[in-house]
Amino acid sequence: MITTMRTIVLGLSLVALAAPSLQAAPSAQARDDASQQQRCRDMVGKETGEGEGRGHAGHFQAQRFSDCMMGVER
């Protein structure tokens, strides 16, 4: 009974210590994503309208933006 209680307390302690580090990580990643988004938008340019749906310029532009965000160089 005592060993089970110690195991539970130890497990909860580890979770409590790990939680702050897990919450801090996404903020740095979000900043990096925002700067990468801006860089890709600058590279691809302003979004163009499709008009009547012919030409697929918007589709190709979206593909270039997606490739930039994934780090694929073309």
Distance bins in CASP14 RR format, pairs under 12 A and 6 or more apart:
PFRMAT RR
TARGET T0000
AUTHOR 0000-0000-0000
RMODE 2
METHOD distances of the structure
MODEL  1
1 7 0 0 0 0 0 1 0 0 0 0 0
1 8 0 0 0 0 0 1 0 0 0 0 0
2 8 0 0 0 0 0 1 0 0 0 0 0
2 9 0 0 0 0 0 1 0 0 0 0 0
3 9 0 0 0 0 0 1 0 0 0 0 0
3 10 0 0 0 0 0 1 0 0 0 0 0
4 10 0 0 0 0 0 1 0 0 0 0 0
4 11 0 0 0 0 0 1 0 0 0 0 0
5 11 0 0 0 0 0 1 0 0 0 0 0
5 12 0 0 0 0 0 1 0 0 0 0 0
6 12 0 0 0 0 0 1 0 0 0 0 0
6 13 0 0 0 0 0 1 0 0 0 0 0
7 13 0 0 0 0 0 1 0 0 0 0 0
7 14 0 0 0 0 0 1 0 0 0 0 0
8 14 0 0 0 0 0 1 0 0 0 0 0
8 15 0 0 0 0 0 1 0 0 0 0 0
9 15 0 0 0 0 0 1 0 0 0 0 0
9 16 0 0 0 0 0 1 0 0 0 0 0
10 16 0 0 0 0 0 1 0 0 0 0 0
10 17 0 0 0 0 0 1 0 0 0 0 0
11 17 0 0 0 0 1 0 0 0 0 0 0
11 18 0 0 0 0 1 0 0 0 0 0 0
12 18 0 0 0 0 0 1 0 0 0 0 0
12 19 0 0 0 0 0 1 0 0 0 0 0
13 19 0 0 0 0 0 1 0 0 0 0 0
14 21 0 0 0 0 0 1 0 0 0 0 0
15 21 0 0 0 0 0 1 0 0 0 0 0
15 22 0 0 0 0 1 0 0 0 0 0 0
16 22 0 0 0 0 0 1 0 0 0 0 0
18 24 0 0 0 0 0 1 0 0 0 0 0
18 25 0 0 0 0 0 1 0 0 0 0 0
19 25 0 0 0 0 0 1 0 0 0 0 0
21 27 0 0 0 0 0 1 0 0 0 0 0
21 28 0 0 0 0 0 1 0 0 0 0 0
22 29 0 0 0 0 0 1 0 0 0 0 0
23 29 0 0 0 0 0 1 0 0 0 0 0
24 30 0 0 0 0 0 1 0 0 0 0 0
25 31 0 0 0 0 0 1 0 0 0 0 0
25 32 0 0 0 0 0 1 0 0 0 0 0
26 32 0 0 0 0 0 1 0 0 0 0 0
26 33 0 0 0 0 1 0 0 0 0 0 0
27 33 0 0 0 0 0 1 0 0 0 0 0
27 34 0 0 0 0 0 1 0 0 0 0 0
28 34 0 0 0 0 0 1 0 0 0 0 0
28 35 0 0 0 0 0 1 0 0 0 0 0
29 35 0 0 0 0 0 1 0 0 0 0 0
29 36 0 0 0 0 0 1 0 0 0 0 0
30 36 0 0 0 0 0 1 0 0 0 0 0
30 37 0 0 0 0 0 1 0 0 0 0 0
31 37 0 0 0 0 0 1 0 0 0 0 0
31 38 0 0 0 0 0 1 0 0 0 0 0
32 38 0 0 0 0 0 1 0 0 0 0 0
32 39 0 0 0 0 0 1 0 0 0 0 0
32 69 0 0 0 0 0 1 0 0 0 0 0
33 39 0 0 0 0 0 1 0 0 0 0 0
33 40 0 0 0 0 0 1 0 0 0 0 0
33 69 0 0 0 0 1 0 0 0 0 0 0
33 70 0 0 0 0 0 1 0 0 0 0 0
34 40 0 0 0 0 0 1 0 0 0 0 0
34 41 0 0 0 0 0 1 0 0 0 0 0
34 69 0 0 0 0 0 1 0 0 0 0 0
35 41 0 0 0 0 0 1 0 0 0 0 0
35 42 0 0 0 0 0 1 0 0 0 0 0
35 69 0 0 0 0 0 1 0 0 0 0 0
36 42 0 0 0 0 0 1 0 0 0 0 0
36 43 0 0 0 0 0 1 0 0 0 0 0
36 65 0 0 0 0 0 1 0 0 0 0 0
36 68 1 0 0 1 0 0 0 0 0 0 0
36 69 1 0 0 1 0 0 0 0 0 0 0
36 70 0 0 0 0 0 1 0 0 0 0 0
36 71 0 0 0 0 1 0 0 0 0 0 0
37 43 0 0 0 0 0 1 0 0 0 0 0
37 44 0 0 0 0 0 1 0 0 0 0 0
37 65 0 0 0 0 1 0 0 0 0 0 0
37 66 0 0 0 0 0 1 0 0 0 0 0
37 68 0 0 0 0 1 0 0 0 0 0 0
37 69 1 0 0 1 0 0 0 0 0 0 0
38 44 0 0 0 0 0 1 0 0 0 0 0
38 45 0 0 0 0 0 1 0 0 0 0 0
38 65 0 0 0 0 0 1 0 0 0 0 0
38 68 0 0 0 0 0 1 0 0 0 0 0
38 69 0 0 0 0 0 1 0 0 0 0 0
39 45 0 0 0 0 0 1 0 0 0 0 0
39 65 0 0 0 0 0 1 0 0 0 0 0
39 68 1 0 0 1 0 0 0 0 0 0 0
39 69 0 0 0 0 1 0 0 0 0 0 0
39 71 0 0 0 0 0 1 0 0 0 0 0
40 61 0 0 0 0 0 1 0 0 0 0 0
40 62 0 0 0 0 0 1 0 0 0 0 0
40 63 0 0 0 0 0 1 0 0 0 0 0
40 64 0 0 0 0 1 0 0 0 0 0 0
40 65 1 0 1 0 0 0 0 0 0 0 0
40 66 0 0 0 0 1 0 0 0 0 0 0
40 67 0 0 0 0 1 0 0 0 0 0 0
40 68 1 1 0 0 0 0 0 0 0 0 0
40 69 1 0 1 0 0 0 0 0 0 0 0
40 70 0 0 0 0 1 0 0 0 0 0 0
40 71 0 0 0 0 1 0 0 0 0 0 0
40 72 0 0 0 0 0 1 0 0 0 0 0
40 73 0 0 0 0 0 1 0 0 0 0 0
41 47 0 0 0 0 1 0 0 0 0 0 0
41 61 0 0 0 0 0 1 0 0 0 0 0
41 62 0 0 0 0 0 1 0 0 0 0 0
41 64 0 0 0 0 0 1 0 0 0 0 0
41 65 1 0 0 1 0 0 0 0 0 0 0
41 68 0 0 0 0 1 0 0 0 0 0 0
41 69 0 0 0 0 1 0 0 0 0 0 0
42 65 0 0 0 0 0 1 0 0 0 0 0
42 68 0 0 0 0 1 0 0 0 0 0 0
43 61 0 0 0 0 0 1 0 0 0 0 0
43 64 1 0 0 1 0 0 0 0 0 0 0
43 65 0 0 0 0 1 0 0 0 0 0 0
43 67 0 0 0 0 0 1 0 0 0 0 0
43 68 1 0 1 0 0 0 0 0 0 0 0
43 69 0 0 0 0 0 1 0 0 0 0 0
43 71 0 0 0 0 0 1 0 0 0 0 0
43 73 0 0 0 0 0 1 0 0 0 0 0
43 74 0 0 0 0 0 1 0 0 0 0 0
44 57 0 0 0 0 0 1 0 0 0 0 0
44 58 0 0 0 0 1 0 0 0 0 0 0
44 60 0 0 0 0 1 0 0 0 0 0 0
44 61 1 0 1 0 0 0 0 0 0 0 0
44 62 0 0 0 0 1 0 0 0 0 0 0
44 63 0 0 0 0 1 0 0 0 0 0 0
44 64 1 0 1 0 0 0 0 0 0 0 0
44 65 1 0 1 0 0 0 0 0 0 0 0
44 66 0 0 0 0 1 0 0 0 0 0 0
44 67 0 0 0 0 1 0 0 0 0 0 0
44 68 1 0 0 1 0 0 0 0 0 0 0
44 69 0 0 0 0 1 0 0 0 0 0 0
44 74 0 0 0 0 0 1 0 0 0 0 0
45 57 0 0 0 0 0 1 0 0 0 0 0
45 58 0 0 0 0 0 1 0 0 0 0 0
45 60 0 0 0 0 0 1 0 0 0 0 0
45 61 1 0 0 1 0 0 0 0 0 0 0
45 62 0 0 0 0 0 1 0 0 0 0 0
45 64 0 0 0 0 1 0 0 0 0 0 0
45 65 0 0 0 0 1 0 0 0 0 0 0
45 68 0 0 0 0 0 1 0 0 0 0 0
46 57 0 0 0 0 0 1 0 0 0 0 0
46 58 0 0 0 0 0 1 0 0 0 0 0
46 61 0 0 0 0 1 0 0 0 0 0 0
46 65 0 0 0 0 0 1 0 0 0 0 0
47 57 0 0 0 0 1 0 0 0 0 0 0
47 58 1 0 0 1 0 0 0 0 0 0 0
47 59 0 0 0 0 0 1 0 0 0 0 0
47 60 0 0 0 0 0 1 0 0 0 0 0
47 61 1 0 0 1 0 0 0 0 0 0 0
47 62 0 0 0 0 1 0 0 0 0 0 0
47 64 0 0 0 0 0 1 0 0 0 0 0
47 65 0 0 0 0 1 0 0 0 0 0 0
48 55 0 0 0 0 1 0 0 0 0 0 0
48 56 0 0 0 0 0 1 0 0 0 0 0
48 57 1 0 1 0 0 0 0 0 0 0 0
48 58 1 0 1 0 0 0 0 0 0 0 0
48 59 0 0 0 0 0 1 0 0 0 0 0
48 60 0 0 0 0 1 0 0 0 0 0 0
48 61 1 0 0 1 0 0 0 0 0 0 0
48 62 0 0 0 0 0 1 0 0 0 0 0
48 64 0 0 0 0 0 1 0 0 0 0 0
48 65 0 0 0 0 0 1 0 0 0 0 0
49 55 0 0 0 0 0 1 0 0 0 0 0
49 56 0 0 0 0 0 1 0 0 0 0 0
49 57 1 0 0 1 0 0 0 0 0 0 0
49 58 1 0 0 1 0 0 0 0 0 0 0
49 59 0 0 0 0 0 1 0 0 0 0 0
49 60 0 0 0 0 0 1 0 0 0 0 0
49 61 0 0 0 0 1 0 0 0 0 0 0
49 62 0 0 0 0 0 1 0 0 0 0 0
50 56 1 0 0 1 0 0 0 0 0 0 0
50 57 1 0 0 1 0 0 0 0 0 0 0
50 58 1 0 1 0 0 0 0 0 0 0 0
50 59 0 0 0 0 1 0 0 0 0 0 0
50 60 0 0 0 0 0 1 0 0 0 0 0
50 61 0 0 0 0 0 1 0 0 0 0 0
50 62 0 0 0 0 0 1 0 0 0 0 0
51 57 0 0 0 0 1 0 0 0 0 0 0
51 58 0 0 0 0 1 0 0 0 0 0 0
53 59 0 0 0 0 1 0 0 0 0 0 0
55 61 0 0 0 0 0 1 0 0 0 0 0
56 62 0 0 0 0 1 0 0 0 0 0 0
56 63 0 0 0 0 1 0 0 0 0 0 0
57 63 0 0 0 0 0 1 0 0 0 0 0
57 64 0 0 0 0 0 1 0 0 0 0 0
58 64 0 0 0 0 1 0 0 0 0 0 0
58 65 0 0 0 0 1 0 0 0 0 0 0
58 66 0 0 0 0 0 1 0 0 0 0 0
59 65 0 0 0 0 0 1 0 0 0 0 0
59 66 0 0 0 0 0 1 0 0 0 0 0
60 66 0 0 0 0 0 1 0 0 0 0 0
60 67 0 0 0 0 0 1 0 0 0 0 0
60 74 0 0 0 0 0 1 0 0 0 0 0
61 67 0 0 0 0 0 1 0 0 0 0 0
61 68 0 0 0 0 0 1 0 0 0 0 0
62 68 0 0 0 0 0 1 0 0 0 0 0
62 69 0 0 0 0 0 1 0 0 0 0 0
63 69 0 0 0 0 0 1 0 0 0 0 0
63 70 0 0 0 0 0 1 0 0 0 0 0
63 72 0 0 0 0 1 0 0 0 0 0 0
63 74 0 0 0 0 1 0 0 0 0 0 0
64 70 0 0 0 0 0 1 0 0 0 0 0
64 71 0 0 0 0 0 1 0 0 0 0 0
64 72 0 0 0 0 1 0 0 0 0 0 0
64 73 0 0 0 0 0 1 0 0 0 0 0
64 74 1 0 0 1 0 0 0 0 0 0 0
65 71 0 0 0 0 0 1 0 0 0 0 0
65 72 0 0 0 0 0 1 0 0 0 0 0
65 74 0 0 0 0 0 1 0 0 0 0 0
66 72 0 0 0 0 1 0 0 0 0 0 0
66 74 0 0 0 0 0 1 0 0 0 0 0
67 73 1 0 0 1 0 0 0 0 0 0 0
67 74 1 0 0 1 0 0 0 0 0 0 0
68 74 0 0 0 0 1 0 0 0 0 0 0
END
